[in-house]
């Protein structure tokens, strides 16, 4: 493969993306690349920039819908120990972007470090969680971020400190191509007390969300002062289906995908929800889900 000369061992073509997403639907990537070191990643990014290849960075796939036709360009999934290290410090923890968020929450419990428990039950990678300021009823990740380590399209690595970062509702001002990792501020605390908070948060999520089903979490952002799920429910859309996709009866802001569902089913259902909620309640719902 001349295009990615010297990197052939980490590049696949026409790689199905469905197995990498929580929806388990969607088409293939034109190029699927899994760099295992910052040097490889920098080489990939430079190659893509020089050849004007669009770049998509794939995290845990928990908040993503891939089109049935797939993705043109390069889908980069950073993987391996170099991108998933977890190091506890006196003031907190340094974490690679590929590390799993749920596992980190539990490790913080074992270490007696408080601050991450508000993220209990939220799937995905650290990089994706920081990028979208993941959170829920108990808080968001942006509240404990001290710094974020980044790489630009030229492969240059740099750091943004807390004072340079803005975390809003499911958004940040991070525009760099790749998040490499982050440092979080944590407090020492009794592991039993932290574990009790984690258990309470988990019970709440289990009782209110369809956690065991194929979904991508909340589809829409909550409008200011309102609940997207409550609006969808009020519009009479719980259980509404298109093809193999349907609105959850447990939480109306979740769309569930059956084994034969297609991405087009999900998108059609999203459009029906938006149009119906706007028509009946005069509220426009903004996507929280990322669509490729």
Residue pairs with C-beta under 8 A, 6 or more apart in sequence:
1 8
1 11
1 13
3 47
3 51
3 53
4 11
4 31
4 33
4 44
4 47
6 43
7 33
7 35
7 40
7 43
7 44
7 47
10 33
10 34
10 35
10 36
10 40
10 44
11 31
11 32
11 33
12 29
12 31
12 32
12 33
13 30
13 31
13 32
14 28
14 29
14 30
14 70
15 28
15 29
15 32
15 75
16 27
16 28
17 26
17 27
17 28
17 29
17 32
17 58
17 66
17 70
17 71
17 75
17 292
18 24
18 25
18 26
18 27
18 66
20 58
20 61
20 77
21 61
21 62
21 64
21 65
21 66
21 216
22 60
22 61
22 62
22 63
22 64
22 123
22 214
22 215
22 216
22 217
23 64
23 65
23 66
23 214
23 215
23 216
23 257
23 261
23 263
23 266
24 214
24 257
25 65
25 66
25 68
25 257
25 261
25 262
25 263
25 266
26 65
26 66
26 67
26 68
26 70
26 263
26 292
27 66
27 67
27 68
27 69
27 70
27 71
27 263
28 70
28 71
29 56
29 70
29 71
29 73
29 74
29 75
30 70
30 71
30 72
30 73
30 74
30 75
31 53
31 73
31 74
31 75
32 74
32 75
32 77
33 44
33 74
33 75
33 76
33 77
34 76
34 77
34 78
34 79
35 41
35 43
35 44
35 76
35 78
35 79
36 78
36 79
36 80
36 82
36 83
37 80
37 82
38 82
38 151
38 157
38 180
41 76
41 78
41 151
41 155
41 178
42 151
42 155
42 156
42 157
43 155
44 74
44 76
45 55
45 76
45 151
45 152
45 153
45 154
45 155
45 177
45 178
46 154
46 155
47 53
48 54
48 55
48 73
48 74
48 153
49 153
49 154
53 73
53 74
54 72
54 73
54 74
55 73
55 74
55 76
55 153
55 177
56 71
56 73
56 74
56 75
56 76
56 292
57 75
57 76
57 77
57 78
57 127
57 177
57 178
57 179
58 64
58 75
58 76
58 77
59 77
59 97
59 98
59 124
59 125
59 127
59 128
59 131
60 100
60 101
60 123
60 124
60 125
60 128
61 124
62 122
62 123
62 124
62 128
62 216
62 217
63 124
63 128
63 132
63 216
63 217
63 288
63 289
63 290
64 216
64 289
64 290
64 291
64 292
65 216
65 263
65 266
65 267
65 289
65 290
65 291
65 292
66 263
66 292
67 263
67 291
67 292
68 262
68 263
68 264
71 292
76 178
78 97
78 98
78 127
78 178
78 180
79 98
80 98
82 96
83 96
83 97
83 98
83 99
83 180
83 181
84 96
84 97
84 98
84 99
84 100
85 94
85 95
85 96
85 99
85 181
86 93
86 94
86 95
86 96
86 99
86 104
86 107
87 93
87 94
87 95
88 111
88 113
89 183
91 146
91 185
91 186
92 113
92 115
92 144
92 146
92 183
92 184
92 185
92 186
93 104
93 108
93 113
93 183
93 184
93 186
94 181
94 182
94 183
95 104
95 126
95 181
95 182
95 183
95 184
96 126
96 180
96 181
97 125
97 126
97 127
97 130
97 178
97 179
97 180
97 181
97 182
98 125
98 126
98 127
99 125
99 126
100 124
100 125
100 126
101 119
101 122
101 123
101 124
101 125
101 126
101 129
101 134
102 120
102 121
102 122
102 123
104 116
104 126
105 116
105 117
105 119
105 120
105 198
106 198
108 114
108 115
108 116
108 117
108 186
108 194
109 117
109 191
109 194
109 195
109 198
110 191
111 191
112 188
112 189
112 190
112 191
112 194
113 186
113 187
113 188
113 189
113 194
114 186
114 187
114 188
114 189
114 193
114 194
115 144
115 184
115 185
115 186
115 187
116 144
116 184
116 186
117 138
117 194
117 197
117 198
117 201
118 135
118 136
118 138
118 139
118 140
118 143
118 201
119 129
119 134
119 135
119 136
119 138
119 139
119 140
119 141
120 138
120 197
120 198
120 201
120 202
120 205
121 136
121 201
121 202
121 205
121 206
121 209
121 211
122 129
122 134
122 135
122 136
122 217
123 217
124 134
126 179
126 181
126 182
127 178
127 179
127 180
127 181
127 182
128 134
129 141
130 141
130 142
130 145
130 148
130 172
130 174
130 179
130 182
131 172
131 174
131 179
132 170
132 171
132 172
132 288
132 290
133 140
133 141
133 142
133 167
133 168
133 169
133 170
133 171
133 172
134 140
134 141
134 170
135 141
135 142
135 170
136 205
137 204
138 201
140 167
141 167
141 184
142 165
142 167
142 172
143 167
144 184
144 185
144 186
145 162
145 165
145 167
145 182
145 183
145 184
145 185
146 161
146 162
146 182
146 183
146 184
146 185
147 159
147 160
147 161
147 162
147 182
147 183
148 159
148 160
148 165
148 174
148 179
148 181
148 182
148 183
149 157
149 158
149 159
149 179
149 180
149 181
149 182
149 183
150 157
150 158
150 159
150 160
150 174
150 176
150 177
150 178
150 179
150 180
151 157
151 158
151 176
151 177
151 178
151 180
152 158
152 176
152 177
153 177
157 180
158 176
160 174
165 172
165 173
165 174
166 172
166 173
169 221
169 222
170 221
170 288
205 211
208 250
208 251
209 250
209 251
209 254
210 248
210 250
210 251
210 254
210 256
213 248
213 254
213 256
214 256
214 257
214 258
214 261
215 248
215 254
215 255
215 256
215 257
216 255
216 289
217 254
217 288
217 289
218 228
218 229
218 253
218 254
218 288
218 289
219 228
219 253
219 254
219 255
219 270
219 273
219 287
219 288
219 289
220 228
220 232
220 253
220 273
220 285
220 286
220 287
220 288
220 289
221 228
221 285
221 286
221 287
221 288
222 228
223 231
223 283
223 284
223 285
223 286
226 283
227 253
228 252
228 253
228 285
229 251
229 252
229 253
229 254
230 252
231 277
231 281
231 283
231 285
232 238
232 247
232 252
232 253
232 273
232 277
232 285
233 252
234 280
234 281
235 273
235 276
235 277
235 280
235 281
236 276
236 280
237 247
237 252
237 272
237 273
237 276
237 277
238 247
238 248
238 249
238 252
239 246
239 247
239 249
240 246
240 247
240 269
240 272
240 273
241 247
241 269
242 265
242 266
242 268
242 269
242 272
243 260
243 261
243 262
243 264
243 265
243 268
244 257
244 258
244 259
244 260
244 261
244 262
244 265
245 255
245 256
245 257
245 258
245 261
245 262
245 265
245 266
245 268
245 269
246 255
246 256
246 258
246 269
247 254
247 255
247 256
247 269
247 273
248 254
248 255
248 256
255 266
255 269
255 270
257 265
257 266
267 291
270 287
270 289
273 285
274 284
274 285
277 283
277 284
277 285
278 284
278 285
